[in-house]
Amino acid sequence: MNAPGTPPDPITPADVAAGMPAGAVIFADSDPTCVQSAAKTYTCTLSRPPAPEIPDSWALGRVS
């Protein structure tokens, strides 16, 4: 909640949810839903677990 006379925060829970898959591929297809729980704190829930991370060496064809 904003203090009286303070403009609203331009970052919405929908912005945060959209930014999760855009910021980390492990959140692709996880359908995050976020709520604002404090001034600049968001709590997000995923409909599916995140994808497992793949080491860079695998992506480059070098498996150790």
Buried (B, 14 or more C-beta within 10 A) or exposed (E): EEEEEEEEEEEEBEEBBEBBBEEEEBBEEBEBBBEBEEEEEBEBEBEEEBEEEEEEEEEEEEEE
